[in-house]
Amino acid sequence: MMQDTANAAPARNLPMAFGGGAVIGSLGGLIGLGGAEFRLPLLIGTFRFAPLEAVILNKAMSLIVVATALIFRTKSVPFEAVAAHWPIILNLLTGSLIGAWFGAGWAVRAKSETLYKVIAVLLVAIAAVLLFCHGSSAGQPPLAGTAQLVAGIVAGLAIGIVASLLGVAGGELLIPTLVLLFGTDIKLAGSLSLAVSLPTMLVGFTRYSRDQSFAVLGRNRTFLLVMALGSICGTLVGGLLLGIVPGSVLLPALAAILVISAVKVWRHT
């Protein structure tokens, strides 16, 4: 009996889990992200999960957000518009699927202290990318032909690695890549990033399933379901708000939140 109690997951605030999932899900639905970059510091700092456990939980909930956000955004960005850009999706997927597998393999072998620092640095880097993308609009791609194809594969590889290390969907890096490298519209880029993120995350998730830390999903089933339900409600709201909230206001605010989150993760012991 004492052993069962010791192995049981500690009680966690379920209303807070629902609320946090809803807020983060709304950001994901609005911009085209999995919201994991904001959820990860919450899982580590507020709910006190170990880094790798937090990454795995993050990945599971991000999968739900990405899948539902892609559906809820169809009023503004129809499936037909996304499907019409399948060459871009395939180009980025070629690299991101490989990167996701190797990134997840590295994460399960890393020490907790190292993973904390890597997560913090990557959060700051993502914030910088968001600010760099701020104000960008669709235009003429800087590269074409083979050069663009190679650049897309390399970008996808890097994004796949980062996505697995953080347990994120990678949209915060995919969206700037789609806008700057392929010249797509920011709204279309959000939905295209979700289409690339979904299979990339599934590969990383499959790789994590080989590690014993994957059992965190079973031990925290109720917590996972409550936060996932909040996330789905949030993505619905975010999808409805798409086109109302200007990116000129939202992107800098999100970058600031990422920097604050990075500081909290770095200081966590």
Secondary structure, DSSP 8 states (H G I E B T S, - for coil): -HHHHHHS-----HHHHHHHHHHHHHHHHHHT---HHHHHHIIIIIS---HHHHHHHHHHHHHHHHHHHHHHTTTTS-HHHHHTTHHHHHHHHHHHHHHHHHHHHHHHHS-HHHHHHHHHHHHHHHHHHHHHHTT------S--HHHHHHHHHHHHHHHHHHHHHHT---HHHHHHHHHHHH---HHHHHHHHHHHHHHHHHHHHHHHTTSGGGGHHHHTHHHHHHHHHHHHHHHHHHHHHTTTS-HHHHHHHHHHHHHHHHHHHHH--
